[in-house]
Amino acid sequence: MTRRGPEVKTCYHTTPIYYVNDVPHVGHAYSTVALDALTRARRLLGQRVFFLTGTDEHGQNIERIAREKGVSPQEHTDRIAAAFRDLWARLDVAYDGFIRTTDERHKRGVLRLWSRLREATTPDGNSAVYRGKYAGWYCPRCEAFKTEDELRQPGNVCPDHERPCEWTEEENFFFRLSAFQRWLDDAIRSNEIRIEPEGRRNEVLAVIRQGLQDFSISRARVKWGIPVPEEPGHVFYVWMDALANYITALGYAERSADYRTFWEEADERLHLVGKEIIRFHCLYWPAMLKAAGEPVPTRVFAHGHLTRGGRKLSKTTGNVIDPQELAARFGPDAFRYFFLREGSFAQDWDFTDEAYTKRYNSDLANDLGNLVSRALTMVQRYCGGKVPPRGAHEPALDPGAVIDRFEALDFGGALGAIWEGVSRLNQRIVTNSPWELAKDPAQRERLDALLYDLLEGVRQIAALVSPVMPRAAARVYAMLGLEGEPGPQDLEWGRLEPGRPLGRIEPLFPRVETRNKEAAVSEEKPSPSLVDKPTPSPVDKPTPPPSEETTQAVPEPASDRIDISEFARVELRAAKVTAAERVQGSKKLVKLQVDLGTESRQVVAGIAEAYAPEALVGKTVIVVANLKPAKLMGQESNGMVLAGSIDGRPVLCTFDAEIPPGTKVK
């Protein structure tokens, strides 16, 4: 396997620490599973990674919730922190550290950081910390002051929590962020602090251009927190308290070996956060570290939001999905696969129960499950259950390309590349009909080579998918007669030794039948609500694997078919997108400039709800090139982009290899 770009040997990965106002929802799981997958992918390369998650447990809001429940703040936080740990165990999240802001090691680390900041001076020679008075509209649930522009009128309502804010005046300690404006601008532009995706980086730079304001790092009227030594009536505010977790968890107070290895000396210090808290991680946190004389994060990735019914998931507004029930439906592997495959990690996307069931049946049961079952069953039948001799290798996928997608946190791209390999191997079975080869002794060598390629392809796919579906990968390895977990050596071709006996073959992802028993295999009706009416996991009710000869194609009615001369009238060509922008006034339309090899054209496509314009630039798509021009929302379109649809969400038709613009598709 070839790797491109510099190798990262020692990495520090962190999720946000999650606020313990209530039990975890699926949005928390989304971030954590994603970072667990990246951690596993990097360990698959032999890299050294420390993976941290945890809980944010202080503040006025926690005091209020505990009081309403009739318990102490500590009792409340203990219960919710345990719920987060339970969920991570349920979802196979293998973290190395779990930090709580009520931990003594955290308190010691915050006090050390405070001591460094009290002694620090800014680039212009002033004290980094000073006393000041703040007045403004305060949201107790955000634990943040809101500007007039951020509030919804009438009533000065917080847009996130949909509750009125309170006018608050108090004397606090402030951090002099304004003095670090030039340094932050230089650090971000030079990629000393690498912010991804590009749109978030531009957003942070725009905030800097508007001028940075100093911010409060203590609160006078909150009791549940870490007291400020110089002012016992104050506690440290969230930006000082919660953000410090990333170093306190490593033993910052004592400057432990973990702190030196994974913070001071790490090749990459990565914070994975939701897009709503990016400015705090890209501005407040690096500036405080710079003032304290500590290394700053090297990479901050801000992912998009999950939505349901077009609304952001929120415990406050009640728009939530229970991750425990979703995981119980199909198991943790299916949960992890769906959330990392279904949408673009960098963009917002909408969850539906129907899509969850369809992904399970189509991708896991039909595609991967079928491939594993067919390949191993044929080896059992035609080779006595032992790995056949090697033949000429026909690669089904490029492991290096998959790993590159993981490195970019493009989980959908990584899984898409793996599934292209799954599709090629399934097609290879159909094309070569090994059950026919087995009938002819003269074809024995060809049959053995084909079956070895299938087994080795399955093994390689299992290794590459293990960061996302560790249980499934381990089960495939056991069926192949292999022990242990996939490691760096498993990305290379040819690990299976001829003559090695296979293990016990069992269904990997048994298909789940929907309520409409008469539905066609590829057109099942949506399942009942996954949240309201969970059903037993399909693992509890295995179905026998299909034979390799089984096909599930449903012939189309003859009346719907066209002849070749009619099809020949449609001119399909490859087109490379050179520019893209949304059509003003439309939620669905995006205006594309495409290169057709001999000319450039403007094409308007209804894909804006699934693809951000900046993500389209550089893609090669398929267009109908001989359509008459049409006007959409006042914009002329000279062609049509081809796309499929999953639950009403467009999915572009494209190619699995580079192809020159203008190439005819036939």
C-alpha positions as CSV (number, residue, x, y, z in Angstrom):
1,M,0.0,0.0,0.0
2,T,1.3,3.4,-0.9
3,R,0.8,6.4,1.4
4,R,0.8,10.0,0.3
5,G,1.9,13.0,2.3
6,P,3.8,13.2,5.7
7,E,3.3,10.4,8.2
8,V,1.8,11.4,11.5
9,K,3.4,9.2,14.2
10,T,2.0,10.5,17.5
11,C,-1.5,12.0,17.7
12,Y,-3.8,13.4,20.4
13,H,-7.5,13.2,19.6
14,T,-10.2,14.9,21.6
15,T,-14.0,15.2,21.4
16,P,-15.7,18.1,23.1
17,I,-16.5,17.4,26.7
18,Y,-20.3,17.0,26.8
19,Y,-22.5,19.0,29.1
20,V,-24.3,16.9,31.7
21,N,-27.6,18.7,31.7
22,D,-29.2,15.4,30.6
23,V,-28.4,11.9,29.3
24,P,-26.5,11.7,25.9
25,H,-28.3,12.1,22.6
26,V,-27.3,10.8,19.2
27,G,-25.5,14.1,18.3
28,H,-23.0,13.3,21.1
29,A,-22.6,9.8,19.7
30,Y,-22.0,11.2,16.2
31,S,-18.9,13.1,17.3
32,T,-17.5,10.4,19.5
33,V,-18.0,7.5,17.1
34,A,-16.3,9.6,14.4
35,L,-13.2,10.2,16.4
36,D,-13.1,6.6,17.6
37,A,-13.1,5.6,13.9
38,L,-10.2,8.0,13.1
39,T,-8.3,6.7,16.1
40,R,-8.7,3.1,15.0
41,A,-7.8,4.0,11.4
42,R,-4.5,5.6,12.5
43,R,-3.7,2.7,14.8
44,L,-4.3,0.5,11.8
45,L,-1.2,2.3,10.3
46,G,0.8,1.7,13.5
47,Q,0.5,5.3,14.7
48,R,0.5,6.1,18.4
49,V,-2.8,7.8,19.4
50,F,-4.3,9.0,22.7
51,F,-8.1,9.4,22.5
52,L,-9.8,11.6,25.1
53,T,-13.5,12.3,25.8
54,G,-15.4,13.4,28.9
55,T,-18.0,15.5,30.5
56,D,-18.4,19.2,31.4
57,E,-20.0,19.3,34.9
58,H,-19.9,22.8,36.3
59,G,-22.0,25.9,36.1
60,Q,-25.3,27.6,37.0
61,N,-27.4,25.4,34.8
62,I,-26.2,22.2,36.6
63,E,-27.0,23.8,39.9
64,R,-30.5,24.6,38.8
65,I,-31.2,21.1,37.3
66,A,-29.9,19.4,40.4
67,R,-32.1,21.6,42.6
68,E,-35.1,20.8,40.5
69,K,-34.4,17.1,40.8
70,G,-33.9,17.3,44.6
71,V,-30.3,16.0,44.5
72,S,-26.8,17.6,44.9
73,P,-25.0,18.8,41.8
74,Q,-22.4,16.0,42.4
75,E,-25.0,13.3,42.5
76,H,-26.6,14.6,39.3
77,T,-23.2,14.8,37.5
78,D,-22.2,11.3,38.7
79,R,-25.4,9.8,37.2
80,I,-25.1,11.6,33.8
81,A,-21.4,10.9,33.5
82,A,-22.1,7.2,34.1
83,A,-24.7,7.4,31.3
84,F,-22.1,8.7,28.9
85,R,-19.7,5.9,29.8
86,D,-22.4,3.3,29.4
87,L,-23.2,4.6,25.9
88,W,-19.6,4.6,24.8
89,A,-19.3,1.0,26.0
90,R,-22.5,0.1,24.1
91,L,-21.1,1.7,20.9
92,D,-17.6,0.1,21.2
93,V,-15.9,3.5,21.7
94,A,-12.4,2.7,22.9
95,Y,-11.2,5.9,24.5
96,D,-7.9,6.2,26.4
97,G,-9.0,8.9,28.8
98,F,-12.3,10.1,30.2
99,I,-12.1,13.5,32.0
100,R,-14.7,15.0,34.3
101,T,-14.4,18.7,35.3
102,T,-15.2,17.6,38.8
103,D,-12.1,15.4,38.9
104,E,-9.3,16.5,41.3
105,R,-6.7,16.2,38.5
106,H,-8.7,18.6,36.5
107,K,-9.0,21.1,39.3
108,R,-5.3,21.0,39.9
109,G,-4.6,21.5,36.2
110,V,-7.0,24.5,36.0
111,L,-5.2,26.1,38.9
112,R,-1.8,25.6,37.3
113,L,-3.1,27.2,34.0
114,W,-4.6,30.1,36.0
115,S,-1.3,30.7,37.8
116,R,0.5,30.8,34.4
117,L,-2.0,33.2,33.0
118,R,-1.8,35.5,36.0
119,E,1.9,35.8,35.4
120,A,1.6,36.2,31.7
121,T,1.9,39.3,29.5
122,T,0.4,39.9,26.1
123,P,2.4,40.7,22.9
124,D,1.9,44.4,23.6
125,G,3.2,44.2,27.2
126,N,-0.1,44.2,29.2
127,S,-1.3,41.7,31.7
128,A,-3.0,38.8,30.0
129,V,-5.7,38.7,32.8
130,Y,-7.4,41.7,34.4
131,R,-10.5,42.7,36.4
132,G,-13.4,44.2,34.6
133,K,-17.1,44.8,34.6
134,Y,-19.5,43.1,32.2
135,A,-23.1,43.8,31.4
136,G,-25.3,42.1,28.9
137,W,-28.0,39.6,28.0
138,Y,-27.0,36.2,29.6
139,C,-28.5,32.8,28.7
140,P,-28.1,30.5,31.8
141,R,-28.4,27.4,29.6
142,C,-25.7,28.4,27.2
143,E,-23.9,30.0,30.1
144,A,-22.9,32.7,27.7
145,F,-23.6,36.4,27.1
146,K,-25.5,37.1,23.8
147,T,-25.2,40.2,21.6
148,E,-28.2,42.1,20.5
149,D,-27.7,40.7,17.0
150,E,-27.8,37.1,18.3
151,L,-31.1,37.5,20.2
152,R,-34.5,36.9,18.8
153,Q,-37.1,39.6,19.3
154,P,-39.4,40.2,20.9
155,G,-38.3,39.1,24.4
156,N,-34.5,38.8,23.9
157,V,-34.8,35.1,23.3
158,C,-31.8,32.8,22.9
159,P,-32.0,31.3,19.4
160,D,-30.5,28.0,20.6
161,H,-32.6,27.3,23.7
162,E,-35.7,29.4,22.7
163,R,-35.9,30.9,26.2
164,P,-35.6,34.6,27.3
165,C,-32.1,35.8,28.4
166,E,-31.4,37.7,31.6
167,W,-29.8,41.1,31.8
168,T,-26.7,40.6,34.0
169,E,-24.1,43.0,35.4
170,E,-21.1,41.7,37.4
171,E,-17.4,42.2,38.0
172,N,-15.2,39.4,36.6
173,F,-11.7,38.4,35.6
174,F,-11.2,38.9,31.9
175,F,-8.7,37.5,29.4
176,R,-7.2,40.0,27.0
177,L,-8.0,38.2,23.8
178,S,-7.8,41.5,21.8
179,A,-4.1,41.5,22.2
180,F,-3.7,38.2,20.4
181,Q,-5.6,39.2,17.3
182,R,-2.6,39.5,15.0
183,W,-1.0,36.3,16.2
184,L,-4.2,34.3,15.8
185,D,-4.7,35.7,12.3
186,D,-1.1,34.7,11.3
187,A,-1.3,31.3,13.0
188,I,-4.5,30.4,11.2
189,R,-3.4,31.7,7.8
190,S,-0.1,29.8,8.0
191,N,-1.8,26.6,9.1
192,E,0.0,26.6,12.4
193,I,-3.5,26.1,13.6
194,R,-5.2,24.2,10.8
195,I,-9.0,24.7,10.7
196,E,-11.2,22.4,8.7
197,P,-13.3,22.4,6.6
198,E,-12.3,25.5,4.6
199,G,-15.6,27.2,5.2
200,R,-15.1,27.1,9.0
201,R,-11.6,28.5,8.6
202,N,-13.0,31.4,6.6
203,E,-15.6,31.9,9.3
204,V,-13.0,32.2,12.0
205,L,-10.9,34.6,10.0
206,A,-14.0,36.8,9.4
207,V,-14.5,37.0,13.2
208,I,-10.9,38.1,13.6
209,R,-11.3,40.8,10.9
210,Q,-14.3,42.2,12.8
211,G,-12.0,42.7,15.8
212,L,-11.7,40.4,18.8
213,Q,-13.1,41.4,22.2
214,D,-11.8,40.4,25.6
215,F,-13.8,37.7,27.4
216,S,-14.8,36.9,30.9
217,I,-13.1,33.9,32.6
218,S,-14.9,34.0,36.0
219,R,-18.4,34.3,37.4
220,A,-19.5,35.9,40.6
221,R,-22.9,34.4,41.1
222,V,-22.2,30.8,40.4
223,K,-21.3,28.4,43.2
224,W,-20.9,25.1,41.5
225,G,-17.4,25.3,40.0
226,I,-13.7,25.7,40.7
227,P,-13.2,28.7,43.0
228,V,-10.7,31.4,41.9
229,P,-7.9,31.5,44.5
230,E,-7.7,35.3,44.6
231,E,-11.5,35.7,44.8
232,P,-13.2,32.9,46.6
233,G,-16.7,34.3,45.7
234,H,-15.9,33.7,42.0
235,V,-15.6,30.4,40.1
236,F,-13.9,29.8,36.8
237,Y,-16.1,30.3,33.8
238,V,-16.6,27.6,31.1
239,W,-13.8,28.9,28.8
240,M,-11.3,28.6,31.5
241,D,-12.7,25.5,33.2
242,A,-14.0,23.3,30.4
243,L,-11.4,24.1,27.6
244,A,-8.6,23.3,30.0
245,N,-9.7,19.7,30.1
246,Y,-7.7,18.9,27.0
247,I,-4.4,19.3,28.9
248,T,-5.6,18.5,32.5
249,A,-6.6,15.0,31.4
250,L,-3.0,14.3,30.4
251,G,-1.6,15.4,33.8
252,Y,-0.8,19.0,33.0
253,A,-0.6,19.9,36.7
254,E,2.3,17.5,37.2
255,R,3.6,17.8,33.6
256,S,3.3,14.0,33.4
257,A,4.9,11.8,30.7
258,D,1.5,11.7,28.9
259,Y,1.4,15.5,28.8
260,R,4.9,15.7,27.4
261,T,4.2,12.9,24.8
262,F,0.8,13.7,23.6
263,W,0.6,17.4,24.0
264,E,4.1,19.0,24.0
265,E,5.7,16.5,21.6
266,A,2.8,15.2,19.5
267,D,2.9,15.5,15.7
268,E,-0.8,16.4,15.7
269,R,-3.1,17.8,18.5
270,L,-6.6,17.5,17.0
271,H,-9.8,18.8,18.5
272,L,-13.0,17.5,16.9
273,V,-15.9,19.9,17.7
274,G,-19.3,20.8,16.6
275,K,-19.4,23.9,14.3
276,E,-21.3,26.0,17.0
277,I,-18.3,26.1,19.3
278,I,-15.5,26.5,16.7
279,R,-14.6,30.1,17.6
280,F,-13.9,29.2,21.3
281,H,-11.6,26.4,20.2
282,C,-9.9,28.4,17.5
283,L,-9.6,31.7,19.2
284,Y,-10.1,31.6,23.0
285,W,-8.3,28.4,23.7
286,P,-5.2,28.9,21.5
287,A,-4.8,32.5,22.8
288,M,-4.8,31.3,26.5
289,L,-2.3,28.6,25.7
290,K,-0.1,31.0,23.9
291,A,-0.2,33.4,26.9
292,A,0.6,30.5,29.2
293,G,3.6,29.5,27.1
294,E,2.1,26.1,26.1
295,P,1.8,24.5,22.7
296,V,-1.4,25.2,20.8
297,P,-3.7,22.8,18.9
298,T,-2.4,22.0,15.5
299,R,-5.8,21.0,14.0
300,V,-9.4,21.8,14.7
301,F,-12.2,20.1,12.7
302,A,-15.7,21.3,13.0
303,H,-18.3,18.9,11.8
304,G,-21.9,19.6,10.8
305,H,-25.1,19.1,12.7
306,L,-27.5,16.2,12.7
307,T,-31.0,17.3,12.2
308,R,-34.4,15.6,12.3
309,G,-37.3,17.1,10.4
310,G,-34.9,19.9,9.4
311,R,-34.3,21.0,13.0
312,K,-31.1,20.7,15.0
313,L,-31.1,17.9,17.6
314,S,-31.4,19.5,21.1
315,K,-32.3,18.2,24.5
316,T,-33.7,21.6,25.4
317,T,-36.2,21.7,22.5
318,G,-37.0,18.0,22.8
319,N,-35.9,17.2,19.2
320,V,-33.8,14.2,20.2
321,I,-33.1,10.6,19.1
322,D,-32.1,8.0,21.7
323,P,-28.8,6.4,20.6
324,Q,-29.3,3.4,22.9
325,E,-32.5,2.4,21.2
326,L,-30.9,2.9,17.7
327,A,-28.0,0.7,18.7
328,A,-30.3,-1.9,20.1
329,R,-32.1,-2.0,16.7
330,F,-29.3,-3.4,14.5
331,G,-26.3,-3.4,16.8
332,P,-23.4,-1.0,17.3
333,D,-21.7,-1.8,14.0
334,A,-24.7,-0.8,12.0
335,F,-25.2,2.3,14.1
336,R,-21.6,3.4,13.6
337,Y,-21.7,2.6,9.8
338,F,-24.9,4.5,9.2
339,F,-23.9,7.8,10.9
340,L,-20.5,7.9,9.2
341,R,-21.8,6.8,5.8
342,E,-25.2,8.5,5.4
343,G,-24.2,12.2,5.3
344,S,-21.2,14.4,4.7
345,F,-19.3,14.8,8.1
346,A,-18.5,18.4,7.4
347,Q,-22.1,19.4,6.5
348,D,-25.5,19.3,8.2
349,W,-27.8,16.4,7.2
350,D,-31.2,15.1,8.2
351,F,-31.7,11.8,10.0
352,T,-34.7,9.6,9.1
353,D,-35.7,6.2,10.5
354,E,-36.4,4.9,6.9
355,A,-32.8,5.7,5.8
356,Y,-31.4,3.8,8.8
357,T,-33.3,0.6,7.9
358,K,-32.5,0.9,4.2
359,R,-28.8,1.4,4.8
360,Y,-28.7,-1.7,6.9
361,N,-30.5,-3.9,4.4
362,S,-28.9,-2.5,1.2
363,D,-25.3,-1.9,2.3
364,L,-24.7,-4.3,5.2
365,A,-27.1,-7.2,4.5
366,N,-27.2,-7.2,0.7
367,D,-23.8,-6.0,-0.2
368,L,-21.2,-6.8,2.5
369,G,-23.1,-9.6,4.2
370,N,-23.9,-11.3,0.8
371,L,-20.3,-11.0,-0.3
372,V,-18.8,-12.6,2.8
373,S,-21.4,-15.4,2.8
374,R,-21.0,-16.2,-0.9
375,A,-17.2,-16.1,-1.0
376,L,-16.7,-18.3,2.1
377,T,-19.5,-20.7,1.3
378,M,-17.9,-21.3,-2.2
379,V,-14.5,-22.0,-0.6
380,Q,-16.2,-24.3,1.8
381,R,-18.0,-26.1,-1.0
382,Y,-15.3,-26.2,-3.8
383,C,-12.0,-26.1,-1.8
384,G,-12.9,-28.3,1.3
385,G,-13.0,-25.2,3.5
386,K,-9.3,-24.3,3.0
387,V,-7.7,-21.2,1.4
388,P,-7.1,-22.1,-2.3
389,P,-3.8,-21.5,-4.1
390,R,-2.9,-17.9,-5.1
391,G,-3.3,-16.8,-8.7
392,A,-2.9,-13.5,-10.6
393,H,-4.0,-10.7,-8.3
394,E,-6.8,-8.4,-9.5
395,P,-7.1,-5.6,-6.9
396,A,-10.6,-4.7,-5.9
397,L,-9.7,-1.4,-4.1
398,D,-6.8,0.8,-3.1
399,P,-6.2,0.8,0.7
400,G,-4.1,3.9,0.5
401,A,-7.0,5.9,-1.0
402,V,-9.3,4.7,1.8
403,I,-6.8,5.7,4.5
404,D,-6.4,9.1,2.9
405,R,-10.2,9.7,3.3
406,F,-10.0,8.7,6.9
407,E,-7.2,11.1,7.5
408,A,-9.3,13.9,6.0
409,L,-12.2,12.9,8.2
410,D,-14.2,12.1,5.1
411,F,-15.8,9.0,6.6
412,G,-18.4,8.8,3.9
413,G,-15.7,8.9,1.2
414,A,-13.7,6.2,3.0
415,L,-16.7,3.9,3.3
416,G,-17.8,4.7,-0.2
417,A,-14.4,3.6,-1.5
418,I,-14.6,0.4,0.5
419,W,-18.1,-0.3,-0.9
420,E,-16.8,0.2,-4.4
421,G,-14.5,-2.7,-3.6
422,V,-17.4,-4.7,-2.2
423,S,-19.4,-4.0,-5.4
424,R,-16.5,-5.1,-7.7
425,L,-16.1,-8.4,-5.8
426,N,-19.8,-9.1,-6.0
427,Q,-19.8,-8.3,-9.7
428,R,-16.7,-10.5,-10.2
429,I,-18.8,-13.4,-8.8
430,V,-21.6,-12.7,-11.2
431,T,-19.3,-12.3,-14.2
432,N,-17.2,-15.4,-13.6
433,S,-19.9,-17.8,-12.4
434,P,-17.6,-19.9,-10.2
435,W,-20.3,-22.5,-9.8
436,E,-20.0,-23.1,-13.5
437,L,-16.1,-23.2,-13.3
438,A,-16.4,-25.8,-10.6
439,K,-18.1,-28.2,-13.1
440,D,-15.0,-28.2,-15.4
441,P,-11.8,-29.7,-14.1
442,A,-9.9,-27.8,-16.8
443,Q,-11.0,-24.6,-15.1
444,R,-9.6,-25.6,-11.7
445,E,-6.7,-23.1,-11.7
446,R,-8.9,-20.3,-12.7
447,L,-11.4,-21.2,-10.0
448,D,-8.8,-21.3,-7.3
449,A,-7.3,-17.9,-8.4
450,L,-10.8,-16.4,-8.4
451,L,-11.7,-17.7,-5.0
452,Y,-8.4,-16.7,-3.5
453,D,-8.9,-13.1,-4.8
454,L,-12.4,-13.1,-3.3
455,L,-11.2,-14.3,0.1
456,E,-8.2,-11.9,0.2
457,G,-10.5,-9.1,-1.0
458,V,-12.9,-9.9,1.9
459,R,-10.1,-9.9,4.3
460,Q,-8.7,-6.6,3.1
461,I,-12.2,-5.0,3.2
462,A,-12.6,-6.3,6.8
463,A,-9.4,-4.7,7.8
464,L,-10.3,-1.4,6.2
465,V,-13.8,-1.3,7.6
466,S,-12.6,-2.2,11.1
467,P,-12.3,1.4,12.3
468,V,-16.0,1.8,11.7
469,M,-17.3,-1.7,12.4
470,P,-14.8,-3.4,14.7
471,R,-17.1,-6.3,15.7
472,A,-18.0,-7.2,12.1
473,A,-14.3,-7.1,11.1
474,A,-13.4,-9.4,14.0
475,R,-16.2,-11.8,13.0
476,V,-15.0,-11.9,9.4
477,Y,-11.4,-12.5,10.5
478,A,-12.7,-15.4,12.7
479,M,-14.6,-16.9,9.7
480,L,-11.3,-16.6,7.7
481,G,-9.5,-18.5,10.3
482,L,-7.5,-15.5,11.5
483,E,-6.8,-14.5,15.1
484,G,-6.5,-11.1,16.6
485,E,-7.5,-7.6,15.3
486,P,-6.3,-6.2,12.0
487,G,-3.0,-4.4,12.1
488,P,-0.7,-2.5,9.7
489,Q,0.3,-5.7,8.0
490,D,-3.3,-6.4,7.0
491,L,-3.5,-3.5,4.6
492,E,-1.1,-5.3,2.2
493,W,-2.2,-8.0,-0.2
494,G,-1.7,-11.7,0.3
495,R,-1.8,-12.4,4.0
496,L,-4.0,-15.5,3.6
497,E,-1.8,-18.6,3.4
498,P,-3.0,-21.3,0.9
499,G,-4.2,-24.4,2.7
500,R,-5.2,-22.6,5.8
501,P,-8.6,-23.8,7.1
502,L,-11.5,-21.4,7.4
503,G,-13.4,-20.8,10.6
504,R,-17.1,-21.4,11.2
505,I,-19.2,-19.5,8.7
506,E,-22.2,-17.5,10.0
507,P,-24.4,-14.7,8.8
508,L,-22.7,-11.3,9.2
509,F,-25.7,-9.0,8.8
510,P,-28.9,-11.0,8.5
511,R,-31.5,-9.1,6.4
512,V,-34.3,-7.4,8.3
513,E,-37.8,-7.8,6.9
514,T,-40.1,-4.8,6.9
515,R,-43.7,-5.0,7.8
516,N,-44.8,-5.1,4.2
517,K,-44.0,-8.7,3.4
518,E,-45.0,-8.3,-0.2
519,A,-42.5,-5.5,-0.9
520,A,-39.8,-6.2,-3.5
521,V,-36.4,-6.8,-2.1
522,S,-35.0,-3.5,-3.3
523,E,-38.1,-1.5,-2.5
524,E,-39.2,-2.3,1.0
525,K,-41.5,0.1,2.8
526,P,-40.1,2.1,5.7
527,S,-39.8,0.4,9.1
528,P,-41.8,1.6,12.1
529,S,-40.2,4.4,14.1
530,L,-36.9,3.3,15.5
531,V,-37.4,5.5,18.5
532,D,-41.0,4.8,19.4
533,K,-41.2,1.0,18.6
534,P,-37.8,-0.7,18.8
535,T,-37.7,-4.3,17.7
536,P,-35.2,-7.1,18.6
537,S,-31.8,-7.0,17.0
538,P,-31.5,-9.1,13.8
539,V,-28.5,-10.7,15.4
540,D,-30.9,-12.6,17.7
541,K,-32.8,-14.0,14.7
542,P,-30.2,-15.1,12.1
543,T,-31.3,-16.1,8.6
544,P,-29.4,-18.6,6.5
545,P,-26.9,-17.2,4.0
546,P,-28.0,-17.2,0.4
547,S,-26.3,-19.6,-2.0
548,E,-23.9,-18.1,-4.5
549,E,-26.3,-18.8,-7.4
550,T,-29.1,-16.8,-5.8
551,T,-30.1,-13.6,-7.6
552,Q,-32.6,-11.0,-6.4
553,A,-33.2,-9.1,-9.6
554,V,-36.8,-8.3,-10.5
555,P,-37.4,-8.0,-14.3
556,E,-38.9,-4.7,-15.4
557,P,-42.2,-4.8,-17.4
558,A,-41.5,-5.0,-21.1
559,S,-43.7,-2.0,-21.8
560,D,-41.3,0.2,-19.9
561,R,-38.3,-0.7,-22.1
562,I,-36.7,1.3,-24.9
563,D,-34.7,0.1,-27.8
564,I,-31.0,1.0,-28.4
565,S,-31.8,3.6,-31.1
566,E,-33.9,5.5,-28.6
567,F,-31.2,5.4,-26.0
568,A,-28.5,6.5,-28.5
569,R,-30.3,9.8,-28.9
570,V,-29.3,10.7,-25.3
571,E,-25.8,12.2,-25.2
572,L,-24.2,11.5,-21.8
573,R,-20.8,13.1,-21.1
574,A,-18.3,13.4,-18.2
575,A,-18.1,17.0,-16.9
576,K,-15.8,18.4,-14.4
577,V,-17.2,21.1,-12.1
578,T,-15.0,24.2,-12.1
579,A,-17.2,26.6,-10.1
580,A,-20.4,26.3,-8.1
581,E,-22.7,28.7,-6.2
582,R,-26.2,28.6,-4.8
583,V,-29.1,30.1,-6.8
584,Q,-30.4,33.1,-4.9
585,G,-33.9,32.5,-3.5
586,S,-33.8,28.7,-3.9
587,K,-33.1,26.1,-1.3
588,K,-32.5,23.3,-3.9
589,L,-30.8,24.8,-6.9
590,V,-27.1,25.3,-7.4
591,K,-25.5,26.9,-10.4
592,L,-22.5,24.9,-11.8
593,Q,-19.9,25.8,-14.4
594,V,-18.7,22.6,-16.0
595,D,-15.8,21.7,-18.3
596,L,-17.0,19.4,-21.1
597,G,-13.5,19.1,-22.7
598,T,-14.2,21.2,-25.7
599,E,-16.4,23.8,-24.0
600,S,-17.5,25.3,-20.7
601,R,-21.2,25.3,-19.8
602,Q,-23.6,26.5,-17.1
603,V,-25.8,23.8,-15.7
604,V,-28.4,24.3,-12.9
605,A,-29.0,21.3,-10.7
606,G,-31.4,20.6,-7.8
607,I,-28.8,19.2,-5.4
608,A,-28.1,22.1,-3.0
609,E,-29.8,20.4,-0.1
610,A,-27.3,17.5,-0.2
611,Y,-24.1,19.2,-1.5
612,A,-22.4,22.4,-0.4
613,P,-21.2,24.4,-3.5
614,E,-17.6,24.3,-2.3
615,A,-17.7,20.5,-2.1
616,L,-18.8,20.2,-5.7
617,V,-15.8,22.0,-7.2
618,G,-13.4,19.5,-8.7
619,K,-15.9,16.6,-8.9
620,T,-16.5,14.8,-12.2
621,V,-20.2,14.3,-12.8
622,I,-22.3,13.0,-15.7
623,V,-24.5,15.4,-17.7
624,V,-27.1,15.0,-20.4
625,A,-25.3,17.2,-22.9
626,N,-27.9,17.4,-25.7
627,L,-30.8,18.8,-23.8
628,K,-32.4,22.1,-25.1
629,P,-31.5,25.1,-22.8
630,A,-34.0,25.8,-20.0
631,K,-34.4,28.5,-17.4
632,L,-34.7,27.7,-13.7
633,M,-35.3,30.6,-11.3
634,G,-34.1,32.9,-14.0
635,Q,-30.8,31.0,-14.6
636,E,-30.1,29.3,-17.9
637,S,-29.3,25.6,-17.7
638,N,-27.5,24.0,-20.7
639,G,-27.8,20.3,-19.7
640,M,-28.8,18.1,-16.8
641,V,-26.7,16.5,-14.1
642,L,-27.5,12.9,-13.4
643,A,-28.3,11.9,-9.8
644,G,-30.1,9.1,-7.9
645,S,-32.3,9.6,-4.9
646,I,-32.3,8.1,-1.4
647,D,-35.2,9.2,0.7
648,G,-35.6,12.3,-1.5
649,R,-31.9,13.2,-1.0
650,P,-30.0,13.5,-4.3
651,V,-26.8,11.4,-4.8
652,L,-24.6,12.3,-7.8
653,C,-23.8,9.8,-10.4
654,T,-20.0,9.8,-10.9
655,F,-17.0,7.5,-11.8
656,D,-14.8,5.2,-9.8
657,A,-11.7,6.3,-11.7
658,E,-10.3,9.6,-13.2
659,I,-11.9,10.3,-16.6
660,P,-11.2,13.3,-18.9
661,P,-13.9,15.9,-19.2
662,G,-16.0,15.4,-22.3
663,T,-15.7,11.6,-22.4
664,K,-18.8,10.0,-23.7
665,V,-20.7,7.8,-21.3
666,K,-22.2,4.7,-23.0
